[in-house]
Amino acid sequence: MDIEEELIKILAEEDTEKLRRYVMAILRPEKIDLISEEDFSKYFIITESIRTLAKVLTAMCKLGESVKIILSGERGVGKTTSLRYIYHVLKKHLRIAIVEILEQLNGAIDKDCAFIIDNEEMNLGTLTKISNRADSKTLCIELRPYWVLQGLETGFFNDKWQIIILLPPKESEIRDIVRKRFGDTSHVLKNPLLTLLSQIKSSRELGLHLYDVVRKQKGTKQKILWALTSNENGLFVKEIAKIVNRSPATISRHLKELEEEKLIRAERIGKRIFYRISSVGVRVFTEETIIDEILRKWGSKVFAI
């Protein structure tokens, strides 16, 4: 099919949702919402890790026991899409629900199993509320690495919780993912999301050149970066100081240095200045260091695939 035929096919498409997903797949591949069999067959690659995850979750849901599973991993390894895919398959055979916003949880109470997708509201306090409201259900909850580490450090996760860490796929699997969405690629990164985005964005825009800068951060600076991964909307100085347990003056000094190194950016909203991680690359690299810390200190308490 030549370019004119492709354009005519797009112009003739009457399904606006399909067109919207098509645009998202190209411009925002990290946000693609796979909701139909056509989407999954067109864009989704079942890696060995995802295959293992699917088997585990299927068995857990089939057993119907009161099990609480935490699914975590760095951004871009396919946690959300995997849960959507597994739900898409299992809903034909089991009484299962998928919860994208917590207000939907009430509608999932009568199901035997529920997958809860990560969102800004998700933290250890929210986990407690979810667990209490659906105590007899099999739950699989997507949770950011920062909150997993905090839960392990504070003893939040007891024997009732099973933590699964989804690791990045093999290079050959990443190539297959990119090939399915964009055609072949000569450059593959460790993280599939960054590889996908590198097809349409520059390495500097993605922050790929900051990998070593992120890795060298230690102590308070590292903890600040870790805390900022918990909230995409950003945190202001007093919030960060409370989380990291340092004085606002100390936090302000470290924030200035992190900003000078292009790892974070500041944005004034009203009277407050919020600090955010500067790029998707920096966020991925920071979450990598959190996963490294989890595996180093708590490897015996998590299942990494």
Secondary structure, DSSP 8 states (H G I E B T S, - for coil): --HHHHHHHHHH---HHHHHHHHHHHH-GGG----SHHHHHHH----HHHHHHHHHHHHHHHHT---EEEEE-STTSSHHHHHHHHHHHHTTTS-EEEESSGGGHHHHTTSSEEEE---TT-SHHHHHHHHHHTTTSEEEEE--HHHHHHHHHHT---TTEEEEE-----HHHHHHHHHHHH---S---SSHHHHHHTTTS-HHHHTGGGHHHHHT--HHHHHHHHHHTT-TT-EEHHHHHHHHTS-HHHHHHHHHHHHHTTSEEEEEETTEEEEEES-HHHHHHHHHHHHHHHHHHHGGGEEE-
